[in-house]
Amino acid sequence: MNDWASLGDSERALEKAMADLNAEREKLTELSRVWKEERTTIKAKDQSLSMTFDGRGDLVELVFNESKYRAMPPAQLASVILETLRNGRAKSLERMNEIMGVGGSQDGIDLAAFATGELDAEKIMESLMGPMYEKMDEFGVEMPGRRETPRREE
């Protein structure tokens, strides 16, 4: 345990922890907005088709441009579809990473699982709150309503 000179140190640490938590909440609010409102359209390299993805990276529209796709061998068309699909999903995940930022709590959240709904809300909160709980433990501050979170191994 650290030897703190005054109560002011723990108060400043708590203020910083709360500010960090609020910043993460703002990021998650923006991410929710993106999931609901934003769309990304990606065109195939050969311009034969375009795909539109929602904010989570799910395909919501597939448009074949003119008749170019009709002249393609099936294997080539399948390859173009899969490549464009991967590019669109990657673009959506890039946007999510941009919103969540580099470092901080984002390190503990698998954005791909988060985006697809495979990550439950409790794990998200553990990832966000765990570091703050650990710091509060160091300061000897009890957090009301706290659930035990697993300790990170150093």
Contact map, one row per residue, 1 for C-alpha under 8 A:
1110000000000000000000000000000000000000000000000000000000000000000000000000000000000000000000000000000000000000000000000000000000000000011000000000000000
1111000000000000000000000000000000000000000000000000000000000000000000000000000000000000000000000000000000000000000000000000000000000000011000000000000000
1111100000000000000000000000000000000000000000000000000000000000000000000000000000000000000000000000000000000000000000000000000000000000000000000000000000
0111111011000000000000000000000000000000000000000000000000000000000000000000000000000000000000000000000000000000000000000000000000000000000000000000000000
0011111010000000000000000000000000000000000000000000000000000000000000000000000000000000000000000000000000000000000000000000000000000000000000000000000000
0001111111000000000000000000000000000000000000000000000000000000000000000000000000000000000000000000000000000000000000000000000000000000000000000000000000
0001111111100000000000000000000000000000000000000000000000000000000000000000000000000000000000000000000000000000000000000000000000000000000000000000000000
0000011111110000000000000000000000000000000000000000000000000000000000000000000000000000000000000000000000000000000000000000000000000000000000000000000000
0001111111111000000000000000000000000000000000000000000000000000000000000000000000000000000000000000000000000000000000000000000000000000000000000000000000
0001011111111100000000000000000000000000000000000000000000000000000000000000000000000000000000000000000000000000000000000000000000000000001000000000000000
0000001111111110000000000000000000000000000000000000000000000000000000000000000000000000000000000000000000000000000000000000000000000000000000000000000000
0000000111111111000000000000000000000000000000000000000000000000000000000000000000000000000000000000000000000000000000000000000000000000000000000000000000
0000000011111111100000000000000000000000000000000000000000000000000000000000000000000000000000000000000000000000000000000000000000000000000000000000000000
0000000001111111110000000000000000000000000000000000000000000000000000000000000000000000000000000000000000000000000000000000000000000001000000000000000000
0000000000111111111000000000000000000000000000000000000000000000000000000000000000000000000000000000000000000000000000000000000000000000000000000000000000
0000000000011111111100000000000000000000000000000000000000000000000000000000000000000000000000000000000000000000000000000000000000000000000000000000000000
0000000000001111111110000000000000000000000000000000000000000000000000000000000000000000000000000000000000000000000000000000000000010000000000000000000000
0000000000000111111111000000000000000000000000000000000000000000000000000000000000000000000000000000000000000000000000000000000000000000000000000000000000
0000000000000011111111100000000000000000000000000000000000000000000000000000000000000000000000000000000000000000000000000000000000000000000000000000000000
0000000000000001111111110000000000000000000000000000000000000000000000000000000000000000000000000000000000000000000000000000000000000000000000000000000000
0000000000000000111111111000000000000000000000000000000000000000000000000000000000000000000000000000000000000000000000000000000110000000000000000000000000
0000000000000000011111111100000000000000000000000000000000000000000000000000000000000000000000000000000000000000000000000000000000000000000000000000000000
0000000000000000001111111110000000000000000000000000000000000000000000000000000000000000000000000000000000000000000000000000000000000000000000000000000000
0000000000000000000111111111000000000000000000000000000000000000000000000000000000000000000000000001000010000000000000000000000100000000000000000000000000
0000000000000000000011111111100000000000000000000000000000000000000000000000000000000000000000000000000000000000000000000000000000000000000000000000000000
0000000000000000000001111111110000000000000000000000000000000000000000000000000000000000000000000000000000000000000000000000000000000000000000000000000000
0000000000000000000000111111111000000000000000000000000000000000000000000000000000000000000000000011000000000000000000000000000000000000000000000000000000
0000000000000000000000011111111100000000000000000000000000000000000000000000000000000000000000000001000000000000000000000000000000000000000000000000000000
0000000000000000000000001111111110000000000000000000000000000000000000000000000000000000000000000000000000000000000000000000000000000000000000000000000000
0000000000000000000000000111111111000000000000000000000000000000000000000000000000000000000000000010000000000000000000000000000000000000000000000000000000
0000000000000000000000000011111111100000000000000000000000000000000000000000000000000000000000010011000000000000000000000000000000000000000000000000000000
0000000000000000000000000001111111110000000000000000000000000000000000000000000000000000000000000000000000000000000000000000000000000000000000000000000000
0000000000000000000000000000111111111100000000000000000000000000000000000000000000000000000000000000000000000000000000000000000000000000000000000000000000
0000000000000000000000000000011111111100000000000000001100000000000000000000000000000000000000000000000000000000000000000000000000000000000000000000000000
0000000000000000000000000000001111111100000000000000011100000000000000000000000000000000000000000000000000000000000000000000000000000000000000000000000000
0000000000000000000000000000000111111100000000000000011000000000000000000000000000000000000000000000000000000000000000000000000000000000000000000000000000
0000000000000000000000000000000011111110000000000000011000000000000000000000000000000000000000000000000000000000000000000000000000000000000000000000000000
0000000000000000000000000000000011111111000000000000011000000000000000000000000000000000000000000000000000000000000000000000000000000000000000000000000000
0000000000000000000000000000000000001111100000000001111000000000000000000000000000000000000000000000000000000000000000000000000000000000000000000000000000
0000000000000000000000000000000000000111110000000001111000000000000000000000000000000001001100000000000000000000000000000000000000000000000000000000000000
0000000000000000000000000000000000000011111000000111100000000000000000000000000000000001000000000000000000000000000000000000000000000000000000000000000000
0000000000000000000000000000000000000001111100000111000000000000000000000000000000010011000000000000000000000000000000000000000000000000000000000000000000
0000000000000000000000000000000000000000111110111110000000000000000000000000000000010000000000000000000000000000000000000000000000000000000000000000000000
0000000000000000000000000000000000000000011111111100000000000000000000000000000110110000000000000000000000000000000000000000000000000000000000000000000000
0000000000000000000000000000000000000000001111110000000000000000000000000000000000000000000000000000000000000000000000000000000000000000000000000000000000
0000000000000000000000000000000000000000000111111000000000000000000000000000000000000000000000000000000000000000000000000000000000000000000000000000000000
0000000000000000000000000000000000000000001111111100000000000000100000000000000000000000000000000000000000000000000000000000000000000000000000000000000000
0000000000000000000000000000000000000000001111111100000000000001111110000000000000000000000000000000000000000000000000000000000000000000000000000000000000
0000000000000000000000000000000000000000001101111110000000000111100010000000000010000000000000000000000000000000000000000000000000000000000000000000000000
0000000000000000000000000000000000000000111100111111000000000111100000000000000000010000000000000000000000000000000000000000000000000000000000000000000000
0000000000000000000000000000000000000000111000001111100000111110000000000000000000011001000000000000000000000000000000000000000000000000000000000000000000
0000000000000000000000000000000000000011110000000111110000111100000000000000000000000001000000000000000000000000000000000000000000000000000000000000000000
0000000000000000000000000000000000000011100000000011111111111000000000000000000000000001100100000000000000000000000000000000000000000000000000000000000000
0000000000000000000000000000000000111111000000000001111111110000000000000000000000000000000100000000000000000000000000000000000000000000000000000000000000
0000000000000000000000000000000001111111000000000000111111000000000000000000000000000000000100000000000000000000000000000000000000000000000000000000000000
0000000000000000000000000000000001100000000000000000111111000000000000000000000000000000000110000000000000000000001100000000000000000000000000000000000000
0000000000000000000000000000000000000000000000000000111111100000000000000000000000000001111110000000000000000000001000000000000000000000000000000000000000
0000000000000000000000000000000000000000000000000000111111110000000000000000000000000000100000000000000000000000000000000000000000000000000000000000000000
0000000000000000000000000000000000000000000000000011110011111100000000000000000000001000000000000000000000000000000000000000000000000000000000000000000000
0000000000000000000000000000000000000000000000000011110001111100000000000000000000000000000000000000000000000000000000000000000000000000000000000000000000
0000000000000000000000000000000000000000000000000011100000111110000000000000000000000000000000000000000000000000000000000000000000000000000000000000000000
0000000000000000000000000000000000000000000000001111000000111111000000000000000000000000000000000000000000000000000000000000000000000000000000000000000000
0000000000000000000000000000000000000000000000001110000000001111100000000000000000000000000000000000000000000000000000000000000000000000000000000000000000
0000000000000000000000000000000000000000000000011100000000000111111010000000000000000000000000000000000000000000000000000000000000000000000000000000000000
0000000000000000000000000000000000000000000000111100000000000011111110000000000000000000000000000000000000000000000000000000000000000000000000000000000000
0000000000000000000000000000000000000000000000010000000000000001111110000000000000000000000000000000000000000000000000000000000000000000000000000000000000
0000000000000000000000000000000000000000000000010000000000000001111111100000000000000000000000000000000000000000000000000000000000000000000000000000000000
0000000000000000000000000000000000000000000000010000000000000000111111110000000000000000000000000000000000000000000000000000000000000000000000000000000000
0000000000000000000000000000000000000000000000011000000000000001111111110000100000000000000000000000000000000000000000000000000000000000000000000000000000
0000000000000000000000000000000000000000000000000000000000000000001111110000000000000000000000000000000000000000000000000000000000000000000000000000000000
0000000000000000000000000000000000000000000000000000000000000000001111111000000000000000000000000000000000000000000000000000000000000000000000000000000000
0000000000000000000000000000000000000000000000000000000000000000000111111101100000000000000000000000000000000000000000000000000000000000000000000000000000
0000000000000000000000000000000000000000000000000000000000000000000000111111100000000000000000000000000000000000000000000000000000000000000000000000000000
0000000000000000000000000000000000000000000000000000000000000000000000011111110000000000000000000000000000000000000000000000000000000000000000000000000000
0000000000000000000000000000000000000000000000000000000000000000000000001111111000000000000000000000000000000000000000000000000000000000000000000000000000
0000000000000000000000000000000000000000000000000000000000000000000000011111111100000000000000000000000000000000000000000000000000000000000000000000000000
0000000000000000000000000000000000000000000000000000000000000000000010011111111110000000000000000000000000000000000000000000000000000000000000000000000000
0000000000000000000000000000000000000000000000000000000000000000000000000111111111000000000000000000000000000000000000000000000000000000000000000000000000
0000000000000000000000000000000000000000000000000000000000000000000000000011111111100000000000000000000000000000000000000000000000000000000000000000000000
0000000000000000000000000000000000000000000100000000000000000000000000000001111111110000000000000000000000000000000000000000000000000000000000000000000000
0000000000000000000000000000000000000000000100001000000000000000000000000000111111111000000000000000000000000000000000000000000000000000000000000000000000
0000000000000000000000000000000000000000000000000000000000000000000000000000011111111100000000000000000000000000000000000000000000000000000000000000000000
0000000000000000000000000000000000000000000100000000000000000000000000000000001111111110000000000000000000000000000000000000000000000000000000000000000000
0000000000000000000000000000000000000000011100000110000000000000000000000000000111111111000000000000000000000000000000000000000000000000000000000000000000
0000000000000000000000000000000000000000000000000010000000100000000000000000000011111111100000000000000000000000000000000000000000000000000000000000000000
0000000000000000000000000000000000000000000000000000000000000000000000000000000001111111110000000000000000000000000000000000000000000000000000000000000000
0000000000000000000000000000000000000000010000000000000000000000000000000000000000111111111000000000000000000000000000000000000000000000000000000000000000
0000000000000000000000000000000000000001110000000011100010000000000000000000000000011111111100000000000000000000000000000000000000000000000000000000000000
0000000000000000000000000000000000000000000000000000100011000000000000000000000000001111111110000000000000000000000000000000000000000000000000000000000000
0000000000000000000000000000000000000000000000000000000010000000000000000000000000000111111111000000000000000000000000000000000000000000000000000000000000
0000000000000000000000000000000000000001000000000000000010000000000000000000000000000011111111100000000000000000000000000000000000000000000000000000000000
0000000000000000000000000000000000000001000000000000111110000000000000000000000000000001111111110000000000000000000000000000000000000000000000000000000000
0000000000000000000000000000000000000000000000000000000110000000000000000000000000000000111111111000000000000011000000000000000000000000000000000000000000
0000000000000000000000000000000000000000000000000000000000000000000000000000000000000000011111111100000000000000000000000000000000000000000000000000000000
0000000000000000000000000000000000000000000000000000000000000000000000000000000000000000001111111110000000000000000000000000000000000000000000000000000000
0000000000000000000000000000001000000000000000000000000000000000000000000000000000000000000111111111000000000010000000000000000000000000000000000000000000
0000000000000000000000000000000000000000000000000000000000000000000000000000000000000000000011111111110000000010000000000000000000000000000000000000000000
0000000000000000000000000000000000000000000000000000000000000000000000000000000000000000000001111111110000000000000000000000000000000000000000000000000000
0000000000000000000000000010011000000000000000000000000000000000000000000000000000000000000000111111100000000000000000000000000000000000000000000000000000
0000000000000000000000010011001000000000000000000000000000000000000000000000000000000000000000011111110001000000000000000000000000000000000000000000000000
0000000000000000000000000000000000000000000000000000000000000000000000000000000000000000000000001111111101000000000000000000000000000000000000000000000000
0000000000000000000000000000000000000000000000000000000000000000000000000000000000000000000000001101111101100000000000000000000000000000000000000000000000
0000000000000000000000000000000000000000000000000000000000000000000000000000000000000000000000000000111111100000000000000000000000000000000000000000000000
0000000000000000000000000000000000000000000000000000000000000000000000000000000000000000000000000000111111100000000000000000000000000000000000000000000000
0000000000000000000000010000000000000000000000000000000000000000000000000000000000000000000000000000001111111000000000000000001100000000000000000000000000
0000000000000000000000000000000000000000000000000000000000000000000000000000000000000000000000000001111111111110000000000000000000000000000000000000000000
0000000000000000000000000000000000000000000000000000000000000000000000000000000000000000000000000000011111111100000000000000000000000000000000000000000000
0000000000000000000000000000000000000000000000000000000000000000000000000000000000000000000000000000000011111100000000000000001100000000000000000000000000
0000000000000000000000000000000000000000000000000000000000000000000000000000000000000000000000000000000011111110010000000001001000000000000000000000000000
0000000000000000000000000000000000000000000000000000000000000000000000000000000000000000000000000000000001111111110000100000000000000000000000000000000000
0000000000000000000000000000000000000000000000000000000000000000000000000000000000000000000010011000000001001111111000000000000000000000000000000000000000
0000000000000000000000000000000000000000000000000000000000000000000000000000000000000000000010000000000000000111111100000000000000000000000000000000000000
0000000000000000000000000000000000000000000000000000000000000000000000000000000000000000000000000000000000000111111111100000000000000000000000000000000000
0000000000000000000000000000000000000000000000000000000000000000000000000000000000000000000000000000000000001111111111110000000000000000000000000000000000
0000000000000000000000000000000000000000000000000000000110000000000000000000000000000000000000000000000000000011111111000000000000000000000000000000000000
0000000000000000000000000000000000000000000000000000000100000000000000000000000000000000000000000000000000000001111111100000000000000000000000000000000000
0000000000000000000000000000000000000000000000000000000000000000000000000000000000000000000000000000000000000000111111110000000000000000000000000000000000
0000000000000000000000000000000000000000000000000000000000000000000000000000000000000000000000000000000000000000111111110000000000000000000000000000000000
0000000000000000000000000000000000000000000000000000000000000000000000000000000000000000000000000000000000000100110111111011000000000000000000000000000000
0000000000000000000000000000000000000000000000000000000000000000000000000000000000000000000000000000000000000000010011111111000000000000000000000000000000
0000000000000000000000000000000000000000000000000000000000000000000000000000000000000000000000000000000000000000000000111111100000000000000000000000000000
0000000000000000000000000000000000000000000000000000000000000000000000000000000000000000000000000000000000000000000000011111110000000000000000000000000000
0000000000000000000000000000000000000000000000000000000000000000000000000000000000000000000000000000000000000000000000111111111000000000000000000000000000
0000000000000000000000000000000000000000000000000000000000000000000000000000000000000000000000000000000000001000000000111111111100000000000000000000000000
0000000000000000000000000000000000000000000000000000000000000000000000000000000000000000000000000000000000000000000000001111111111000000000000000000000000
0000000000000000000000000000000000000000000000000000000000000000000000000000000000000000000000000000000000000000000000000111111111000000000000000000100000
0000000000000000000000000000000000000000000000000000000000000000000000000000000000000000000000000000000010011000000000000011111111100000000000000000000000
0000000000000000000010010000000000000000000000000000000000000000000000000000000000000000000000000000000010010000000000000001111111110000000000000000000000
0000000000000000000010000000000000000000000000000000000000000000000000000000000000000000000000000000000000000000000000000000111111111000000000000000000000
0000000000000000000000000000000000000000000000000000000000000000000000000000000000000000000000000000000000000000000000000000111111111100000000000000110000
0000000000000000000000000000000000000000000000000000000000000000000000000000000000000000000000000000000000000000000000000000001111111110000000000000000000
0000000000000000100000000000000000000000000000000000000000000000000000000000000000000000000000000000000000000000000000000000000111111111000000000000000000
0000000000000000000000000000000000000000000000000000000000000000000000000000000000000000000000000000000000000000000000000000000011111111100000100000000000
0000000000000000000000000000000000000000000000000000000000000000000000000000000000000000000000000000000000000000000000000000000001111111110000000000001000
0000000000000000000000000000000000000000000000000000000000000000000000000000000000000000000000000000000000000000000000000000000000111111111000000000000000
0000000000000100000000000000000000000000000000000000000000000000000000000000000000000000000000000000000000000000000000000000000000011111111111100000000000
0000000000000000000000000000000000000000000000000000000000000000000000000000000000000000000000000000000000000000000000000000000000001111111111000000000000
1100000000000000000000000000000000000000000000000000000000000000000000000000000000000000000000000000000000000000000000000000000000000111111110000000000000
1100000001000000000000000000000000000000000000000000000000000000000000000000000000000000000000000000000000000000000000000000000000000011111110000000000000
0000000000000000000000000000000000000000000000000000000000000000000000000000000000000000000000000000000000000000000000000000000000000001111111000000000000
0000000000000000000000000000000000000000000000000000000000000000000000000000000000000000000000000000000000000000000000000000000000000001111111100000000000
0000000000000000000000000000000000000000000000000000000000000000000000000000000000000000000000000000000000000000000000000000000000000001100111110000000000
0000000000000000000000000000000000000000000000000000000000000000000000000000000000000000000000000000000000000000000000000000000000001001000011111100000000
0000000000000000000000000000000000000000000000000000000000000000000000000000000000000000000000000000000000000000000000000000000000000000000001111100000000
0000000000000000000000000000000000000000000000000000000000000000000000000000000000000000000000000000000000000000000000000000000000000000000000111110000000
0000000000000000000000000000000000000000000000000000000000000000000000000000000000000000000000000000000000000000000000000000000000000000000000111111000000
0000000000000000000000000000000000000000000000000000000000000000000000000000000000000000000000000000000000000000000000000000000000000000000000001111100000
0000000000000000000000000000000000000000000000000000000000000000000000000000000000000000000000000000000000000000000000000000000000000000000000000111110000
0000000000000000000000000000000000000000000000000000000000000000000000000000000000000000000000000000000000000000000000000000010001000000000000000011111000
0000000000000000000000000000000000000000000000000000000000000000000000000000000000000000000000000000000000000000000000000000000001000000000000000001111100
0000000000000000000000000000000000000000000000000000000000000000000000000000000000000000000000000000000000000000000000000000000000000100000000000000111110
0000000000000000000000000000000000000000000000000000000000000000000000000000000000000000000000000000000000000000000000000000000000000000000000000000011111
0000000000000000000000000000000000000000000000000000000000000000000000000000000000000000000000000000000000000000000000000000000000000000000000000000001111
0000000000000000000000000000000000000000000000000000000000000000000000000000000000000000000000000000000000000000000000000000000000000000000000000000000111
